[in-house]
């Protein structure tokens, strides 16, 4: 696996915006210890919305708000509680979801896979076997951008061929799906 969906970054935020949304770990922050029952209760309550107010988490878990506040700070500071944003790519103007089955010379597979995993359109890159040995999942604005991705971006890497499948409706996605179920 060169890249999976949770690694995807489409570069819609500037470096400063990303930094503002990624608080640094404070110097001397405590290391992660074992999770106890209270920690597990709090993490479960935050599963649907990791930014829920401490008062709401306290109401859901039955733990005192001060305990919840302190535990959330510790879980965040030790890296046990991480948040990420799952956005519908269509809201970013990326209307075409496509899977590409790519044929690459075996001695170039690692280099091509890693290069494409870093491409902003690629939200999944996996080595496979069979007629195609590299599977890509991409988001692009329109069919013209898909054509350019195939002819220019893949072409520059010297791939031997590619088959494309446009995704009409995705059944599973990272994050929460309809009805709050894991997607």
MORA-V942760 format. One record per residue. SS is DSSP state (~ for helix, > for strand, _ for the rest). PHI is phi in whole degrees, 0 to 359 (* if undefined). PSI is psi in whole degrees, 0 to 359 (none if undefined). Layout:
ss	phi	psi
SS	PHI	PSI
SS	PHI	PSI
//
This chain:
ss	phi	psi
_	*	123
_	268	325
>	200	144
_	239	172
~	305	321
~	289	348
~	274	347
_	294	132
_	225	120
_	267	8
_	60	39
_	273	346
_	253	147
_	285	167
~	301	321
~	294	320
~	294	318
~	298	317
~	297	321
~	295	330
~	269	356
_	237	86
_	296	138
_	289	152
_	286	125
_	297	143
_	301	139
_	75	13
_	298	146
_	295	152
_	278	160
_	289	130
_	251	188
_	292	149
_	277	135
_	256	184
~	301	318
~	296	314
~	302	314
~	296	322
~	299	314
~	295	314
~	298	321
~	296	320
~	292	334
_	270	357
_	303	317
_	280	332
_	208	96
_	290	353
_	253	17
_	299	147
_	294	148
~	303	323
~	298	319
~	293	320
~	294	318
~	299	318
~	296	322
~	288	325
~	262	338
_	84	4
_	271	150
_	301	144
~	302	321
~	297	322
~	295	315
~	300	314
~	301	313
~	295	317
~	292	320
~	298	317
~	298	317
~	292	316
~	297	322
~	290	314
~	296	332
_	265	0
_	82	9
_	280	336
_	243	111
_	240	146
_	241	151
_	213	156
_	261	131
_	251	118
_	241	146
_	287	115
~	304	334
~	297	331
~	289	345
~	263	6
_	85	11
_	263	92
_	269	344
>	251	120
>	254	120
>	224	148
>	250	134
>	239	129
>	258	112
>	249	142
>	254	122
_	230	141
_	304	134
~	307	325
~	285	353
~	247	358
~	302	313
~	297	312
~	298	314
~	293	318
~	300	315
~	292	321
~	296	314
~	289	330
~	298	333
_	273	353
_	289	135
_	297	338
_	279	341
>	273	121
>	247	12
>	190	134
>	215	120
>	223	135
>	284	139
_	225	187
_	234	166
_	109	201
_	301	324
_	248	139
_	243	7
>	219	124
>	253	130
>	239	141
>	243	125
>	227	156
>	240	129
>	223	164
_	294	316
_	201	181
~	295	329
~	297	318
~	293	325
~	297	315
~	300	315
~	295	322
~	300	314
~	291	310
~	283	322
~	268	301
~	291	313
~	289	320
~	301	319
~	297	333
_	273	358
_	70	36
_	291	154
_	276	339
>	171	167
>	207	143
>	246	140
>	242	137
>	235	122
>	275	130
_	275	118
_	278	319
_	210	119
_	278	135
_	273	323
_	231	140
_	218	158
_	297	153
_	91	202
>	264	137
_	263	191
~	302	142
~	74	13
~	79	8
_	279	149
>	300	135
_	262	none
//
